[in-house]
Amino acid sequence: MGLKVAIQGIQGSFHHQVVSRYFDEEIHLEECLTFRDVVLSLKNQQADKAIMAIENSIAGAILPNYALIDSNNLHIIGEYFLDIHMNLMGLYGQKIEDIKEVHSHPIALLQCANFFSQYPNIKLVESSDTAITAKRIQENQLKGIGALAGPDAASIYNLEILADGIHTVKSNKTRFVVLKATNKEIPKELINKASVKFELDDTPGSLATVLNVLNNCKLNLTKIQSLPIIETPFTYAFFVDVVFEKYKHFEKAKKVMEIMTTHFKVLGEYERSKQ
């Protein structure tokens, strides 16, 4: 049957693009409506692994996904950076002037706002996924409706690209993480990146002290993200990504951080993406 991989969305979505580029083996796709369903698919062993978007170079971090990974004790075992290429597509034989509505994910619509400002007659409609409208257009032969999605969606659903690369900021990347319910995946000698989470007492300079520890242990900080702790107003958990040349440097930092912070947790140890 092949490896079962859960994604939010359907074939032709950006999550599916990552699956097709990241994995070399035969894949069975577990299509999920929401990211919470992706998590359940992993925890219920319906899927072996999952792909989840975690941050975008324009829109920033996807905070609910950090919380889902943490609260469900999932493990990051890899990452992939995907160039987000937005295309307007519809049934063959149509022109942009024939399109009355364009449906897509709200972030996708936002990322193409400048392009659509030239076409005030086109109504922009939010949907749950970039590829779902592409599928619906083909299945129901919907004229006058356009989909905003990646190039794979046009190919899978046999649609014509009416306008190519219409996202406003051309250097648009999304970072996706590869998830498992358990963390036994990668040999130590290949691990050169880690994602950790911790909380701090309300002491002046406590975060600066932790960051100094990372630096002294020869770890390079590539991401720091705070997330409010709902139960305790105005307190925060910190999610941090670090890269390193030797795993022993990270092991040393872990021991120190376990002492200096509260609720310290390793979310994943993995091989850094080449981007």
DAFENGI-V801571 format. One record per helix or strand of 3 or more residues. SS is the DSSP state (hx for helix, st for strand). FROM is the first residue (numbers start at 1). LEN is the number of residues. If there is no record, write none. Layout:
SS;FROM;LEN, SS;FROM;LEN
This chain:
st;3;6, hx;14;9, st;27;6, hx;35;9, st;49;8, hx;63;9, st;75;9, st;87;4, hx;96;3, st;101;5, hx;106;6, hx;113;4, st;123;5, hx;132;9, st;145;5, hx;151;6, st;160;4, st;173;8, hx;188;3, st;193;7, hx;206;11, st;220;9, st;236;8, hx;247;14, st;262;9
